[in-house]
Amino acid sequence: MLLRTILAATVAATALLVPATAAQAAAPSPATEAAAAPASTVTAAERAAAAAADPVIVVGGLIGVSIAYEPIAARLRADGYRVSIYQLPNLGFGDIRESARALSSYVDQVRAATGASRVDLVTHSEGGLVSRWYVKFLGGAAAVDQYVSLGSPQYGTYVANILAVVGLGSCAGIVACQQMTIGSSFLADLNSGDDTPGPVRWTTLRTWQDELVRPVDNAVLADGATNVLVQAWCPLRVVGHLGLVLDGTTYTAVRQALAGVAIRPNCFAV
């Protein structure tokens, strides 16, 4: 029985995390999201501003071990930001609400250690849902300045339902996976009322080639959020779900969001 449970969990994790080969899709019309202009190189003044800005917490996703987020954390540090990485408890397999409570404690620790009144959250995949629950229901609106999500299934993903098709039931019993299915009671609670509560500045980044967030537009928030589709700016850029934390173009948008400036991704960034 234990072996079967472990096997089911492994298959579930693979279905939600391991990227498939993504073929380039047609980009949407730029009528809704304008054409790109290359971002400038970060200046010494911008680095100084980043050093004085809110500390940044990179919030990982399902099975998102800390080392997987070191590339984006390293970019942020190089640009002057104070950065830490938050790995979800139990690698994000458990109740997202419990992960949000643990994130709340971690944010308090970072604020105490840095003396900052607020932090910025750069979140990936499930980490975006954990962070939203924290902001919306656990007092995070008073402690978070910027929220930036990378490929978070804000309104669920039908990929989370695939396991039932292969005979493993509802997400093989993995609670977080069940909560990320379209129409789950968790998402109904999270998405009731205002998508963007409090004074937090909300930004979502998504990619047309996301293998795990389907439909792709389920990564979007309403109620005044800034929603950025990578390919609306850079039609030839191919970025998968995990690629969002590695891609240079996506990073330029993250940096601009944290700086509070208009988002104009650099299509040629590496």
N, C-alpha and C positions, 0 to 999 in steps of 0.2 A: 504493500500500500504506500509506504514511504517513497519507494522508487518511482511508483507511478505519479505521485504528487510532484516529485522533483522533475520528472520528465515533462509533465504538463506545464509546470512553471517555466521550464526552459523554452518550450515551444511558444508559450505565451509571450515571453520576453523577446524571443526572436521575431515574432510577428509584429511586435510594437516597436522594436528598436533597430533591427538590422536592415539597412537600406537595400532596396533593389536597384537595378540599373535603370536610370531614368532617361527616357527619350525626351528630347527637347519638344516642348509644346508651343503652340502658337501663342504669342503674347497678346494680352488684351489691348484694346484701343487706347492710345495715349490721351484720348479726349477727357478721361477721368483722372489720369495721373500723368503729369506732363513729362516731356523729354528731359534727359539728364544733362547736367553740367559737371565736369570733373571737380572733385573736392581738392582744395589746396593742401599743401603739406602742412603738418602741424607746426606752428611757430613756438618760439620760446615763451612768448606771452600766453599762448594757449596752454602750454604745459604748466605754467605757473598757475593759471586759473584752475586747471584740473587738480593740481595738488591742493588747492584751497577749497575745492568743491566737496560735496558729500562723498563719504566713502561708498564704494560700489560693492555690492554683494552679487556674485554670479550664482544663481540658483539652478542646480542641475535638474535633470529629468529622470525618467524611469531607468534604472540601472546606470545612472549617470555618475560613475565614480569620479572623484575630484580631478584626477589626472586628465580626464577627457576634456575638461574645461580650462586646462592650463593655457592652451594657445590663445584663447580670447582674453584670459586674465593677463597673460604676458603682454599682449598688445595694449591693454588698458594701462598697465603699469608703465610701459614704455612711453605712453602719452601723459604720464604724470599722476594718474589716479591711484588712490589707495584702494586696494582690491583684496577681497577674500572670496573663497569659493565655499558654497554651502551644498554639501551632499545630503540628499534626502534620507531620512531615517529608513533603515531596512531597504535601502536602494529604491525607495519609492513604491514598493509593492503594497504597502498597507493603505489604510484609510487616508485620503488626501487631507481631510480635516485634522487628523492627528499630526500629519506632516506640517500643516500650517501652524499648529500650536508650537511645535518644536522650532519652526522658523521664527516665530515671535520671540522666543527666548534667545535665539541666536542674534537677532537684530538688536535686542537689548544689550547683549554682550558687546557687540561691535560699537554701539553708541557709547557705552560706558568706557570702552578701551580707547576710543578716538576722541571723545568729548563732543562728538557731533550730535546735533538735535535730530537730524534726519539722515536717511540713507537712500541710495538709488539701487533699484533691483534690476538686474539684467537676467532674464529668465529664459530657460529653454524647455520646450515641450511641456511635460507635466508640471515642471517648476513654475510655469506661468499660472496654472490653476491653483497650486499651493499658495502662491503669492497673492493672487486675487482674493482667495478665501481669507487670508490673513488681513489684507487691507479692508475688506468689506465687513467682516464679522468679528475680528479680533483686535480692533483698535489700531491697525496698521496705517490707517489714513493719517494719523497724527505723527507717524514716524517715517513715512516714505515720501520722498519728493518726486522721483522719476520711476516709472514702471515701464520697462521695455521687454516685450516678449518676442521670442524667436520660435516660430512654428508651434505655438501652443494651441491645442484643440479647444478653443474657448467655448465652442458649442458642440464639442464631441467629434468623433471620427468613426466612420463605419468600419475602419480597419480593426477596431477593437471588437467588432462583432464576428470577425472571420473565424475565430476559434470554434464557435458553435457549428460552423459548416464542416469543420474537420473532425467533429465528434468529441471535442473537449469541453463542451458545455459553455456556460457563460464565463468567458475569459479564464477558463481552467481554475476558477475560484479565486483569482487575483483581484483583490478589492479595488485597487486603483484603476485597473483595466476596466472593470465593470463601471466604475464611476465616469470613465471617459467615453463610454458608449453613447451614441446619440439618443437623447430622450431619457437619460438616467435621472433618478430623483436628485442626485447630487448636483447635476448641471441645472436642473430646474430651479433648485434653491440658489445656486450661484448666480444664475442669470435672471433672477426675478428682480424687478425694479431697475435701478440705475446700473449700467455696465461700468461706469467710471466714477465711483463715489469719492467724495472728499476733494481736497485741493491737489491731489496727486495729478501729475501730468502723465498721460497714458499714451504709449506708442506700441503698435504691433508691427512686426516684420514677418512676411510670409513669402514663400517661393512657389512658383507654378509647378515645380517638379517635386514637391513634397510627397514622398511615398506613404507617409504615415498619417498625415492630416488630410482627410478626404471627406467631404469636398474641401478644397483649399481655402475657400472663403469662410469656413468655420473657424479660422484663426483670427478673424476680424472682431473688433469690439465696436459697439455703437456709442451714442451719447457723448460725442465730442472727441473720441480718441483719434489720434493720427495713425492711419492704417497705410502701410507701405508694402506694395508688391514689388519685389526686386525686379522682375521682368518688365514692369511698366516703365521703369527707368532704363533698364539694360536688357533689351529683348534677347540678346544672344547669350546672356549669362545663365549657366546651368548650375543650380544649387539644390542639393537634396536636403532631407530633413536634418541629418547630422552635419551636413556641410554648412548650415547656418552659423555654427559656432567656429568655423574654420575660414569661411569665405571672406576675402578682403573687401569686396564691394559691400557686403552686408555689414562688415565692421565699420566702414565709414558712416553708414546710416546710424549705427549704434552710438558712435562717438558724437555725431551731430545731435542726436536726441538728448544725450547726456549734457551736452553743452547748451541745450535750449535754443538751438538755431534751426532755421529751415532745413529740412532733410532733402539733400540733393546728392544721392550716392555717386561715388566715383566708379564708373563702370570698368576702369582699367586697373583698379587696385588689386594687389596680390596678397 
